Amino acid sequence: MHKINKEPNISVIVSVWNSHLTLFQCLACLDSQIYKDFEIIIVDNGSTDGALEELKKYPRNNLYLKGLGRNEGFAVANNIGARLARGRWLALLNPDAFPEPNWLEQLLRAAEEHSEFAFFASRQIQANSPELLDGAGDAYHVSGLAWRRYYNRQAENLGLQPEEVFSACGAAAVYSREDFLQAGGFDEDYFSYFEDVDLGFRLRLRGKKCLYIPQAVVYHVGSASTGKRSDFSVYYGYRNLIWTFIKNMPSPFIWLYLPLHIGTLLFFAMLLTFRGQGRAIWRAIFDAYLGMPKIIAKRQMIHKNQKSKPSDLLRVMSTGLLEPYVEFMRRTRTK
């Protein structure tokens, strides 16, 4: 497959791993985009479901396929895609996310009209329950927990206005390519989960802001490959949230909120242990602190480039004491 000669304005990066069941619906939605000045970069993480062979026959002249041979994780795959990309903007799209035809058009319009923002969040609807939101940008709590805003809540009356949010969910987000690369992209030690929140935090420390665009709609299956309540998601999610807090929370807030971080973490560790996932959560905590020397070194490098004031960051963080528990219960309840 060959790229088009003209450099596109947007590079759409799709990281896949055994995503055959949803990938081609995702590509069909990209085929239907009103805005056409984009390329598609698919980075395959060693899929064994036959998708790679089928993709090689996919009839598109603006599609580039990169096979990694093994599963390197979401972070590595998207970073490779970003380095291959030629567009001014990077649009990250999960293979189980199905954008409406005006998705790219709305995001690009927002980028042009709101130049004070460097990255943009989409309105995500649950593909299997379209009356419910899957997210409206990411919220970050001072304890270190994060969640997709309005997850599992009625779509008809929430998330209807553009507004600044802490960060963008990597399932359907747009970043300035220059800012993405200058910030170092996703942290490749994360493998998967929380890397979008971490990147958003690092971009904010560099003085960048994120805007939620309700007109940019995608229908998202969510955790199609790993499972929403799997031990995999618990392990990587909690290990990486610890790393994100320690790496990024600026002084003096890291000292102010560290007791809350530890207390909240222990609370959810006990709750998950009670639910039968004790091995995954305690291994996550143990491995997070084993990796702490490397995380501290990263923290020092990150804060050398800090441009935003700590008070500016606190303005877009969530501070309600019970918010993490409420969002946890909303996410894990069975419909």
C-alpha positions in Angstrom: 0.0 0.0 0.0 1.3 3.4 -0.9 0.7 6.8 0.7 -0.7 9.6 -1.3 2.0 12.0 -2.6 0.6 15.2 -1.1 1.2 15.6 2.6 -2.1 15.3 4.4 -3.4 17.7 7.0 -4.4 14.9 9.4 -2.8 11.5 10.1 -5.3 9.0 11.6 -3.5 6.4 13.7 -5.2 3.1 14.4 -3.4 0.7 16.8 -4.7 -2.8 16.4 -4.3 -6.2 18.2 -6.7 -9.0 17.2 -9.3 -6.4 16.3 -10.8 -8.1 13.2 -14.3 -8.0 14.6 -14.4 -4.2 14.7 -11.5 -2.9 12.6 -13.2 -3.0 9.2 -16.3 -1.2 10.5 -13.9 1.4 11.8 -12.3 1.7 8.4 -15.6 2.0 6.7 -16.5 4.9 8.9 -13.2 6.6 7.9 -14.0 5.9 4.3 -17.2 7.9 4.9 -15.6 11.0 6.3 -16.7 14.3 4.8 -13.2 15.7 5.3 -10.8 13.9 2.9 -7.4 15.4 3.5 -6.1 12.6 5.7 -4.0 9.5 5.7 -4.6 6.3 7.7 -1.7 4.6 9.6 -2.5 1.2 11.0 0.1 -0.2 13.4 -0.6 -3.9 14.0 0.6 -5.3 17.3 1.3 -8.9 16.1 -2.4 -9.9 15.5 -3.1 -13.5 14.9 -6.7 -13.2 13.7 -6.0 -12.8 10.0 -6.6 -9.0 10.0 -3.0 -8.2 8.9 -3.3 -10.4 5.7 -6.7 -8.9 4.9 -5.5 -5.4 5.4 -2.7 -5.9 2.8 -5.5 -6.2 0.3 -7.4 -3.2 1.5 -8.1 -0.9 -1.5 -6.9 2.5 -0.3 -4.1 4.6 -1.6 -3.9 6.7 1.6 -3.4 3.8 4.0 -0.1 2.8 5.4 0.3 -0.5 7.3 3.1 -1.1 9.8 3.3 -4.6 11.3 5.3 -5.0 14.6 5.4 -8.8 14.7 4.4 -9.0 18.4 2.2 -7.1 20.9 4.3 -4.0 21.9 1.3 -2.3 23.5 -0.9 0.7 22.7 1.7 3.3 23.7 4.5 1.9 21.5 2.2 1.4 18.5 0.8 4.9 18.6 4.3 6.4 19.0 5.5 4.5 16.0 2.4 5.8 14.1 3.1 9.4 15.2 6.7 9.2 13.9 5.5 7.8 10.6 2.8 10.4 10.3 3.1 13.4 7.9 0.1 15.4 9.0 0.1 18.5 11.1 -2.5 16.9 13.3 -2.6 13.4 14.8 -6.1 11.7 15.1 -5.9 8.7 17.3 -8.7 6.2 16.8 -9.3 2.8 18.4 -10.3 0.0 16.1 -13.5 -0.4 18.1 -14.5 3.3 17.7 -16.8 4.2 14.8 -16.8 7.9 14.0 -19.7 9.8 12.4 -19.0 11.2 8.9 -18.3 14.7 10.2 -15.9 13.6 13.0 -12.7 14.8 11.4 -14.3 17.9 10.0 -15.6 18.9 13.4 -12.3 18.3 15.2 -10.3 20.2 12.5 -12.7 23.1 12.6 -12.3 23.3 16.4 -8.5 23.2 16.0 -8.6 26.1 13.5 -11.1 28.2 15.6 -9.5 27.6 19.0 -5.8 27.9 18.4 -5.2 28.3 22.2 -5.9 24.6 22.5 -3.4 21.9 21.4 -5.5 18.7 21.8 -9.1 17.8 21.5 -11.5 15.2 23.0 -14.4 13.6 21.1 -17.9 12.8 22.3 -18.0 9.0 22.8 -21.3 7.1 22.8 -21.5 3.5 23.9 -21.8 1.5 20.6 -24.0 -1.2 22.2 -26.1 1.2 24.3 -26.4 4.4 22.3 -28.6 6.0 24.9 -25.5 6.1 27.2 -22.3 8.1 27.0 -19.0 6.4 26.9 -17.1 9.6 27.7 -16.9 13.4 27.2 -13.2 14.0 27.8 -11.2 12.8 30.8 -11.4 14.0 34.3 -8.4 13.8 36.7 -8.8 13.7 40.4 -6.3 15.1 42.9 -6.0 11.6 44.4 -4.5 10.3 41.1 -7.6 8.6 39.8 -9.0 9.5 36.4 -12.2 8.6 34.4 -14.1 9.5 31.3 -16.6 12.2 32.1 -20.3 11.2 32.2 -19.5 7.5 31.6 -22.7 5.4 31.7 -24.9 8.4 31.9 -27.7 9.5 29.6 -26.4 10.9 26.4 -29.4 13.1 25.6 -28.8 15.7 28.3 -25.1 15.6 29.2 -21.9 16.7 27.5 -23.7 18.9 25.0 -21.4 22.0 25.1 -17.8 22.5 24.2 -15.6 23.0 27.3 -12.1 22.6 28.5 -11.3 19.2 30.0 -8.3 17.8 31.7 -7.3 15.5 28.8 -8.6 13.5 25.9 -9.4 9.8 25.8 -7.0 8.2 23.4 -9.8 6.1 21.8 -10.8 9.1 19.7 -8.5 12.2 20.2 -6.7 14.8 18.1 -3.3 16.2 19.0 -0.9 18.7 17.4 1.7 16.3 16.1 4.5 18.8 17.0 3.3 19.0 20.6 2.7 15.2 20.8 6.3 14.5 19.8 7.9 17.3 21.8 6.2 15.9 24.9 7.7 12.5 24.2 4.4 10.8 23.0 3.0 8.1 25.2 5.2 6.6 27.9 6.2 3.3 26.4 6.7 1.7 29.9 3.0 1.9 30.4 2.2 -0.7 27.7 -1.5 0.0 27.9 -4.0 2.0 30.0 -3.7 5.5 31.5 -1.1 6.6 28.9 -3.5 9.1 27.5 -4.1 10.7 30.9 -0.4 10.8 31.5 0.3 12.4 28.2 -2.5 14.9 28.8 -0.9 15.8 32.2 2.5 16.3 30.6 1.1 18.5 27.9 -0.7 20.6 30.5 2.6 20.9 32.4 4.0 22.4 29.2 1.2 24.9 29.1 -1.1 23.2 26.6 -4.9 22.9 27.0 -7.6 20.4 25.9 -11.0 21.2 24.5 -14.0 18.8 24.4 -15.9 18.9 21.1 -19.5 17.5 21.5 -20.1 17.7 17.7 -17.2 15.2 17.1 -19.0 11.9 17.8 -17.8 8.3 17.8 -19.5 5.1 18.9 -17.2 3.2 21.0 -17.4 -0.5 22.0 -14.7 -0.2 24.7 -12.1 -2.7 25.9 -13.0 -5.0 23.0 -9.6 -6.8 23.2 -8.8 -6.8 26.9 -12.2 -6.8 28.7 -13.6 -4.0 30.9 -13.1 -5.7 34.2 -10.3 -8.0 33.4 -7.2 -8.6 35.6 -5.2 -7.1 32.6 -7.1 -3.8 32.8 -6.9 -3.7 36.7 -3.1 -4.4 36.7 -2.1 -1.9 34.0 -4.7 0.7 35.0 -3.7 0.9 38.7 0.1 0.5 38.1 0.0 3.3 35.6 -2.2 5.7 37.6 0.4 5.5 40.5 3.2 6.3 38.0 1.2 9.2 36.5 0.6 10.8 39.9 4.2 10.5 41.1 5.6 11.6 37.7 3.4 14.6 37.1 1.7 16.1 40.1 3.6 19.4 40.7 4.9 20.6 44.0 3.5 21.5 46.4 0.4 19.5 45.5 2.2 16.2 45.4 2.9 16.5 49.1 -0.5 17.9 49.9 -2.4 15.1 48.1 0.0 12.2 48.6 -1.9 11.0 51.8 -5.2 11.1 49.8 -3.5 9.2 46.9 -2.3 6.5 49.2 -5.6 6.3 51.1 -7.7 6.1 47.9 -5.4 3.5 46.4 -5.6 1.3 49.5 -9.4 1.7 49.6 -9.8 0.5 46.0 -7.2 -2.3 46.6 -9.3 -3.7 49.4 -12.5 -3.3 47.3 -11.0 -5.1 44.3 -9.6 -7.8 46.6 -13.1 -8.4 48.0 -14.3 -8.6 44.3 -11.8 -11.4 43.6 -9.1 -9.3 41.8 -6.7 -9.0 44.7 -3.8 -10.7 42.9 -4.0 -8.2 40.0 -4.3 -5.0 42.2 -1.6 -5.9 44.7 0.8 -6.9 41.9 0.1 -3.6 40.3 1.0 -1.7 43.5 4.1 -3.8 44.1 5.4 -3.4 40.5 4.6 0.4 40.5 6.9 0.9 43.5 9.5 -1.4 42.1 9.7 1.0 39.1 9.7 4.1 41.2 13.4 5.0 40.7 12.9 5.3 37.0 9.6 7.2 37.5 11.4 9.7 39.8 14.1 10.2 37.1 11.3 10.9 34.6 9.7 13.3 37.0 12.8 15.4 37.2 13.0 15.7 33.4 9.3 16.5 33.1 9.3 19.3 35.6 12.4 20.9 34.1 10.1 21.8 31.1 7.2 22.9 33.3 5.6 26.1 32.0 2.1 26.1 33.7 1.5 27.2 37.2 0.4 24.6 39.7 -2.8 26.7 40.3 -3.6 26.5 36.6 -3.5 22.7 36.8 -5.6 22.5 40.0 -8.3 24.6 38.2 -9.0 21.7 35.8 -8.7 18.9 38.3 -11.6 17.2 40.2 -11.5 17.7 43.9 -14.7 16.1 45.3 -13.8 13.6 48.0 -16.4 10.9 46.9 -16.0 11.4 43.2 -13.6 8.5 42.6 -15.9 6.1 44.4 -19.0 7.3 42.6 -17.2 6.9 39.2 -15.8 3.5 40.1 -19.2 2.2 40.9 -20.7 3.7 37.7 -17.9 2.1 35.6 -18.1 -1.4 37.2 -21.8 -1.8 37.6 -23.4 -4.5 35.4 -26.2 -3.2 33.2 
